[in-house]
Amino acid sequence: MPRRLHSLRIAVDTGGTFTDCVWRDRGRLHMLKIFSTPADPSQAIVEAIRRITEENSIVDLILLHGTTVGTNTLLQRKGARIALVTTAGFEDAIEIGRQARPKLYDFFFDRIEPLVPKDLRFGINERTASDGEILTSPKPEELHTLSNQIAQANPQSIAISLLFSFANPKNEEDVAEALKPLAIPLSISHEILPEFREYERTSTVVINAYLQPIMQRYLENLDARLRESSGQRLPASGSRPPKIVVRRAPEAESRKPEAGPRIFVMQSSGGITALSTAAREPVRTVLSGPAGGVVGAAATARASGFDRIIAFDMGGTSTDVSLFEGSIHTATDAQVIGLPISVPMLDIHTVGAGGGSLARFDAAGVLRVGPESAGADPGPICYGRGTQPTVTDANLLLGRLQPARFLGGDFTLDVDRAGAVTKEWLKKQAAKLTLDQFAAGVIRVVNATMEKAIRVVSIERGRDPRQFALVAFGGAGGLHACALAEALSIPHVIIPAFPGALSALGILASDVVKDYSRTILWRVSGKVPTQELNCEFSALAKNAARDFHEEAWPGRPHFHRSVDIRYRGQGYELNIPFTKNLLHDFEQEHHRRYGYIHPNREVELVTLRLRATVRTAQTTRVGTGALARPGRATLGRPSTPKAPVLFESKKQETNIYSRDDLQAGKKYSGRAIITEYSATTVIPPGKRFHIDRAANLIVTIR
């Protein structure tokens, strides 16, 4: 007789190779991994939901979604055709950009092409002063002409970014009102990013407009598929639910469980938001999936007593690394494909190195790995269809992946095909390497790429890796973590209980987060204008309360207030929590970051930031026996006690463990391969490891 669940929360992280699902049933966590469907990511999600719910009667289904749609759209430059409306004379600001050169001494580097071509940039005669005074308002006849010009250009989306609109949005509101009859999605700068720095603000709004139609179409399609699969009645039109409203409309589904499955989306800032918000402001979802991994890694490490970690997420197509010191911090100066995005995002550094990364020889005969990836289609050679060797194939040929233990035995890796096709590929490349030499070379090259990424977030930012633990997750993280930790003298490696789906677990544990900001540019000498600042923060808090009410989130929001501060004359700011010791804290942080302070120089309060958070149900503690797969019985196959694995240039007999068989608290020592449903971990010779009380695998490197 099927069990009846009144409510089910499922976190889904869509990756380039696998779609990971984590959900909680009666206090226990469950996990499912299926192959992604890159052509239509919603197809894999619906199939996963079908598998999870086929034996249950669901009254209220909540989907928490980490998506790569925005990221991939930007990387592939396959976004919407957009028009940009800006102050006359500033049409080329997004092309001029900043003077900073990506390569200082390269005179022949190619500039990043702006997302809006020149013929789709429109200037309007208006002007707002830096203090908010309206100097020139757009004339009705000019607005009418602008509307006709944009209509003839036939864009799919419109970005509006006027000079100093953060100080007074009146002119932007007039332009938006004039363009509303075109029925084209609008991205308006004072709603998305009411901050100074014209280039960065315009770039952010342009990216939002570039992604908006694609993200809206994707979310509508996902919503329709989930309704159909759950047996919900569709509207009378028969084919799809009402369109997601992208201009400040309440999310109806968030109030009515009976309306069908409810979808919430992970943001780059480390919190979830409603479907309508994600459709309206997709620029906030560009690092959606990786952000879930940071949240999950922080929670995992904290449970094991580590509060300083480097999160290392190696998936099928890329590796994401970030640094965590006690609390999660966001940055507002991120760049994706060379374009600035100034909404709050977790500080994550990404490189094109993953399990599916393709190996190749360059024109000089040097072995290269990535950033191109085999993805889920065709995938690595050992999956059955690929024809070019990948990192996964290399790990399999070296014995680090066990063919019959991949995905808990659900999918068998074809080691014979991997060897035969790779040998034939090497012959075509005129390479004289043996399979073992080639595979070991692939691992060394990809490890060098990931080691450099870890150095970027640690050593290059004044952090000593020896004072951190490395939290390794993603399907391929455990295969490479110990080698990277040894190279960087990191003392401990933590392999979480759900390594291959930690991003989904982090999404499941995430709170509802909304970020608000406003540039003020106040000069301060000696005393902080606390009363005036409290008034400004109160206005931001009212906006947050309104938005939470419209989306019907239960619970009272918790507010974190901070201020971007700099010495007068500086070009960049430090973000400092707003307390009565604001100026003192700024000086302390300035001294820590730069080694000096200016005791007599005037200080500028630049931008106020308010982070509003509503707590959600946190995940329960994961035990070693908490993993359950829907509809599967425990596999009865005998374990393999030893297998040959290449270490230190030679194959050595190595212990093979199932993670479920490791005893909590018992000390083990390498060489070892630890297999589990979502990942495999390689323990080099001489390293010690154990399962701790939080069910995490702790490897001692030194």
N, C-alpha and C positions, 0 to 999 in steps of 0.2 A: 504494500500500500504506500503510495507516495507521501512524503512528508509535506506539511504545509508550512510555508514560511510567509509571515505577514509582510515582512519588509526585507529587502536584500540590497546591500551596498556593494557594488562591484567596481573596483579600480582597474582601468585598462590603460596600458602604455603601449602605443603603437611604435614599433621600431622598424628599421630597414629590413630586418630578416625575420624577427619574431614579434608577435603580438602577445603581450604578457597580461594575465588577469590575476588579480588577488581579491578574495572576498572573505567575509567573516560569517560563520554559521555557528550559532550557539557558543560564542566565545572562542572558537578555534579558527585559525586561518587556513585557507585553502588556496591552491595555485593551479593555473593552467597556462600552458604555452602552446600556441599554434603558429604556423607559418603566416607571415604577413601577406597581404595582397596589394602590392604597391600601386597597381592601376586604380584600385578603389579600396582604400583602407577600411571603409565601413563594412565591406564584405567579410573580412576576417573577424571584425568585432561582433557582427551579428551571429556568425557561426559559433564564436566562443560563448556568447550569451545563450545561444540555443543549447549548447552542450551543458552549460552550467545549470540551466533552469528546466531541462527536459524531464527531470524526475521530481520537480517541485511545483507547487501552485503558488505563484507570486502575486501578492496583492499590490505591493508598492516596490517597484524596481528603480533604484537610483544608480546611475552610471557616472562615475568620476573619471574623466578622460584626459590623458596626456597625449597630445597629438603632435606629429611632425609635419602637418600640412603646411603651416606657415613657414617653417624652416626650409622645407624642400622647395616651396614656391619661390622663396627668395634665392636659394642657392642655384636653382635652375632658371631663374628669371622668367618664370612663366605666369606672372601675375596679370592683373587686369590692365586694360588700356585706360590710363587716368589723365585727367586734366588738373592743372594747378592754378589756383587763383591767388595772387599775391599783390602787394603794393606795387604800383607802377614804378619801374626802375629797378626792381629787385627780382625780376623774372629769372635771372641767371644765377641767383645765389646758390642754388643747389648744385650747380655745375662748377662754380668758382670754388666753393668749399673753404677749406683752411689751407694755410701755407705749409702745414706739416707734410713732409714727404714720407711715404712708407719705406722708401729706401734712399737714404740721404745722398749717397754718391752715385746713384744710378740715374743718368740723364735721359735714359731711353725707356723708362717705365711707362706703362700704359695707365692712364687715369681711369677710374671707375666711371663707366657711363651712367649718368643719372637715370632714374626710372621714368622720368617724364621727358619726352622729346621736346625740342625747342618750340615746335608748332602747336604744342598743347599747353604752353605756359601763357597765362593771361594776366596782364597788369590792370589794376583798377586805380583810378585817381582818388586816393584817400590818404589821410595821414593822422596818426595818433602820436602825441608826444610821449616821452619816456615816463612822465608823471601821470599819464592817463588822460590828459586833456585832448579832446577831439579838435584837431586843427582843421581838417577837411573831411567832410562826410561825402560818401559816394552819391552822385546825383541819380535820380530815378531813371533818366534816359540812358545814362551810362550803364546802370544795372540791367536795363532792358536789352541794350546792345550786347552786353556780356553774356546774358542768358542765350541770346540767339546765336552768338559765336560758338558757345560751348555745345549747344544743340546740334549745330552743323558739324562739329568735330566728332560727335557721336562717341564720347567716352563711356566706359562702364562704371566709373567712379570719379569723384571729385574731391580734391584736397584744397582746403582754404587755410592760408597762413598769412596774415597781415602783420605789418610792422607794429610792435608794441601792443599787440592785442591782449597779452597777458595782463597789461595794466588797465585796459578798458576794452571789453569785447564788443562794444556797441557797433562798430563798423563791420566786424565779422558777422555779427548777428543779422545786420541788414543784407549783407551779401548772401548769407545762407537762406534767408527768407525769399530773396529774389530768385534763387536757384531751386528752391523746393518744388515748384511746379514741374520741373524736368523729371521728377521721380527717379533720380539717380542717387545712389548712396553718397552721403556727404561725410567727410572727415574734417572736423573743425578744430583748429589748433588750441583755442582757449578751453575747449572741453577735454581734449586729450592730454595736452601738455602746456599749461599756463605758466611757462617759464621763459627766461631770456635766453640769449644765444640763438640768433635768427637761423643760422644754418642748421644747427642740430634740431631745433624745433620743427623747422620745415621738413627736414629729412624724416623725422619721426612720423609726422602727419602724412607725408607722401607714402611711406611704407605701409601705414595703416590703410590708406586708400587702395594701395596696390594689392593688398591681401584681402580686403573686405569682401568683394564679390566671390572670390574662391572659397574663403572660409565660410561665408554664409551658405553657399551652395552645398558645401561638404556637410555642414551641420544639419541643414534641412534634409539632405539625403540620408544621413545617419538617423535622424529623428524619425523619418518616414519608414525606414527599414525596420527600426526597432518596434514601431507601432504595429507594422504588419506582422512581424514575427511573434509579437506578444498577443495577437488577436484583437488589437484595439480597432474600433470602428474609425474609419477615415472620414473626412468631410464629404459632403454630398458630391463634390467634384470628382471624388473617387480615387485620385492617384496620389495625392500628397497632402500633408497637413498645412495649415496656414503658414505663410512665410514668416520667418523670424523677423521681428521689427528691430531695426538697427538704430533707431533714434529715441533713446530714453523712454522706452515703454516698459511697463511691468512685465515680468516673466510669468505668464498665466500658469504654466505647468508647475511652477514652484509652489503654487498655492493649492493645486487640486491633484491629489494622488490618483484620483480616478481618471484623470485625463490621459494616463499612460505613463510609460517610462520617462523619468526625469533625467536630464543630462546636465552635468556641470563640468567645467573645463579647467584644467590646471594652467596657472599663469607662470610666466618666467620669474615672477617675484617670490614664488614658493607658496602660493595659496590658491585655492580654487575660487571660481566665480560662476555666475549663472550663464546659461546658454546665450541669452540675448546680449549680455555684456561681451562675451567672447566674440560674438558675431559683429558687434558694433565696434569693438576695439581689438582686433586680432593682433595688432602689434604687441600686445601684452602676452601673447602666447608663443612667441618665436622660440623660446627655450623651454617649452612646456614639459616635455618628457624629462630632459636632464635635471630640471628643477626638482621634480619628484625624487630623483635619485639622491640629491643633496639632502633633502628633508629626511629621507629614509636612512641615509648613511649617518647623519647626525643622531637620530634617535637610536640607531643600532649601537653606535659607539658609546653613547651615554649610558646605555643599559649595561655595558661591559666596563664602565668606569673610565672611559677615555673622553676627554673634552677638547683635545686638540688633534684634529685629524686632517688627512688629505684624502678626499673622496676620489676614487679611481674607477670610472665606469667604462668598461670596454664591451661594446656590443658588437653587432654584425658589421656595421659600416663605419663607425667612428668611436673615438674615445673622448670622454669628457672628464676633466679634472678640476677640482676646486679645493679651496682651503677653508677650514672651519675652526674658529677659536672661541668656543664657549657659546656663541650665538650666531644665528644666520644673518649675514649682512648682504644688503643689495647695493648695486652700483648703478649709476645713471650715465655712464660714459661708454657703454658697450658699442661694439661694431660688428656687423654681420655683412659678409662679402664686401667689406670696406666702407659700408654705409653706417653712419651713427644712428643709434637708437637710444633715446634719452629717458624712456620710461624705466622705472625701477626693475632691475633684473638681477638674479643671483650672479655672482662673479664666477663664471664658468668658462674655462678655456677648452676649446675643441680642436682635435686634430683628426685627419682622415686616416685612422688606423683602427681596424676592427677585424673580427674573425673572417669576414668576407673580403678583406682587402686583397687586391690582385697583385701577384708578383710579376715582375717584368725585368728585362735587361735594357738599359738605355743605350743611346748611340755609341757610348764609349765602352759598353760591355759591363757596366756597373749594375749590380742587383738593386732594384728599387721595389718598395712595397707601398701600395696605395698612392694617392687617396682614392683612386677608382675602386669600386667594390662590386662583387658579384651579386650582392643583395640576396633577396629571397628567390629571384628569378633571373638567371638560371641557378644561382647559388654555387657553393664550392663543388669541386669535382666529386667529392665523396657523397654528395647529396643525390647524385645520379644523373645530372644534366649539364653541369659546368664543364668547361673545356680548358680553363686556364687556372693554374694553381693559386691557392689562397692561403692565408694564415691558418685557417682551420685544417686544410689538407696537410700543411706542414706539421702541425701538432699531432695529427693522426699518424703520419708516417714516422714520427719520432716516438710513438707509443704513448704520448701524453693524453690522448683521447682514446677511450676504450670503445671499440665499434658497437658492442652490444649493450652498452650502458648509457648511450646518448638518449636524452629525454626519458630516462627511467626505463629504457627498453622499448619505448613506443616507436622509435625510429632508429634503424640500424645504419651505421655509416659504412660505405662500401670502400674498404681499405684496398682491395685488389684493383678496383677501378682507379682510385686515387694514385696508386703506384704506377699502373700501366699508362694512364693518360699523361701524368707528370713526366715520366721517362720519355714518352714520345714528344712532348712539348720541349723538353730539354734538348733533344736531338735536333729539332727544328731550329732552336736557338743557337746551335753549334756549341753548346756548353758541355764541358767535359766533367762536370760535377757528378758525384754519385747522388742517389736520392737522399741519403742521410746528410751529406755535405750541403746540398741545396736547401733541404728543409731546415737545418740548423742555421744556415745563413739567413733565411727568411725570418726566423725568430729573432736573430740578433739585430737585423735591420729594423723590424717593427718595434722591438724593445727600445732601440735608440731613439726612435721618433717619440715614443710615449715618455721616455725618461726626460727628454727635452721639454715636453709639455708640463711635467711635474716641476721641473726647475723653474719654468715661467711663473707658476703660481706660488712658489716658495722662495728659492734662493734669489731670484731676480726681484723679489719684493721684500727682501730683508728678513726672510724667515728661514730658520735652520731646520731642514727635514729631520734631523736627528731628534728633534723635540716633538715629533708628531708620530701618529700611527697611520698606516695606510689601510683605508677601508676599501677593499676590492670587491666589485660586484659587476653585474652584467654577465652575459653568457660566457664571455671569454676572460673576464677579469682575473679569476683564480688561476688560470693557466700561466699568467705572466707576472703576477703580483710579487712573488718572492724574489724573482730575479731583479725586478725593479727596486724593491726595498733594499736588497743587498748592494746594488750599484750606488744607491743614494744614502746608505748607512741609516736607513729607517729601522728602528728597533723592533717594531711589531707590525704584523699584518693581521687584519680582521676580515674574515670571510663571513658575512652575515648568514642568518639561517635561511634566507630566501635570496641567494646571491643573484640568480638570473632574473629575478622579478622585483628587485628592491625599489626600482623607480615606481612601479605600480603600488608597492607597499607604502612608499612615501606619499603617493597621491592619496591613498586610502586614509592616511594619518593626518593629512594636511588640513589646516583651518581655512575658513573663508577669509580672504584678504582683499582689501581695497586700499589703494594708495592715492593720496591727494597732495598737491603741491601748489605753491604760489610764490613767484619772485617778488621781493619787496625792495631790495637794495637800500637798506638803511645804514647810515654811518653811526658808529657808537664809539664814545670815548669815555671809558671809566665805568659807566653804569649802564646796565641792560634795561631797555624799556619794557619791563615785564608786563605791565598792564596792557600796553598796546599789542604785545605779542600774544597775550592770552586772548584778546579780542579776535585777532586774526586766526588763531587756532580754533577758536569757538566757531567761526564761520565755516572753516573746513570740516569741523565735526558735525555741523548741521547738514552739510552736503552728504557726509557719510551716513548719518542717521536716515536721511531721506532715501538714499539708494538702498540701504539694507531693508527699509520698510517696503519699498516698491518690489523688492525681490522676495519679500516674506521670509527672511532668514530669522529663525528663532534665536533668542538670547540677546544680551546687550553687548555691543561692540567694546572691545578694549582698544584704547588709543595709545600709540607711541609717537611722541612728538620729538622732532629733531630740527636742527638748523644748519644750513650750509654757510660756513663762515670763512673769511679770508682777511688778511691784512690789506688795507687799501693799497692799490697798485698791483696786487697779485692777479694772475689770470685764472687761477683755479682755487677751489674751495675744499675744506674738510667738513664732513658731516658730523655734527656733535649732538648728542642727546640734549634736549632742552631741560635744564635744571637751573637752580639758583646760582650754581657755580659755572655757568656757561662759558664765560670768558677764561676763567682759570683752566677749565677742561680743554678749551681750544688751545691754549698755550702749551699745556702738557702734551697734547696729541701732536701739535706742530713740532715740538722739540723731539718727540719720539720718532716722527716721520722724517724730519729734515735736519735735526741736530742743532737747532737754534730757535730763538724767539726774538721779537721786537717789542720790548716792554713799553716803549713810548709811541709806537705807531698806532694810528687810528685803525679800528676794526670795522669791517662791513658785514652786516647780516644780509645774506644774498637771497636764499630761497628757504621757505618754510616747508617742512614735509610732515605729513600726518599719515601714519600707517594704522588702519582700522582693521581689527581682527575679531571674528566671532569664532569661538571654539567649537569644534565638532567632536564627535565620539572618537576617542583615541583607540588605536589598535591594542589588543590584549597582548600580553607577553607571549612570544612564540617559543614553544618547546620543541625538542627534537622529534617528538611524535606528532606534532601538530599538522604536518603536511598531509593533505588528503587530496586525491584527484577524483573528480566526479566520474562515477560509473566505472571505476577501475578497482580491481582486487589487488591485493599485495602480490607482487611477482614472486613466483616460487623457484626461480632459477638459482642454481648454486653460485656462490661467489667465486671469484678468481683470486687466489691468494697472492700470486706473483705474476708479473709480466715484464718483458724486456722494455726498458725505457732509456732513451739516449740522455745521459748526463755527462758533462765534461768530455765530449767527443767520443764516447763509447757507450754501447748498450749495456745497461746494468739491470739485474733482476731487482724489481721494485715491488713493494707491498701495495696491493690494491684494496682499498677500503670502501665500503658503502658508508656514507655519512651517518645513516640511521643506525649503523652498528657500532659507532664510536661511543664509548662510555663517558658521560659527563664527569669532568674532574680528573680523569685518568690521563697521565702524561704519555705521549707517544713521541717517536723520533723518526725523521726521514731516513732514507728515500721513501716517498709515498705518493700515490695517486688517490685522491678522495673523490668519489663520484656521487652525484645526487641528481635529482630530477632536472634541475634547472641549470646546472653548471658542473665543471670539473676543476679541481684544485691540484696543482703540482707543488709538492714539497721537496726541495732539493736535499741532497745528502747532508746529514749533520744538523738539520734544523729540528727544533722541538715544537710540538703542537698539542693542543687539547681543546675540548669543548667546555666552555664556561657555563655558569648558571643561567646566562641569558640565551643559551643555545647557539652562541656565536663560536666560530672556529678561530682560535687565537694561535698564530704562528710566531714564535720567537726567532728573530733573525740574528740577534747578537746579544 
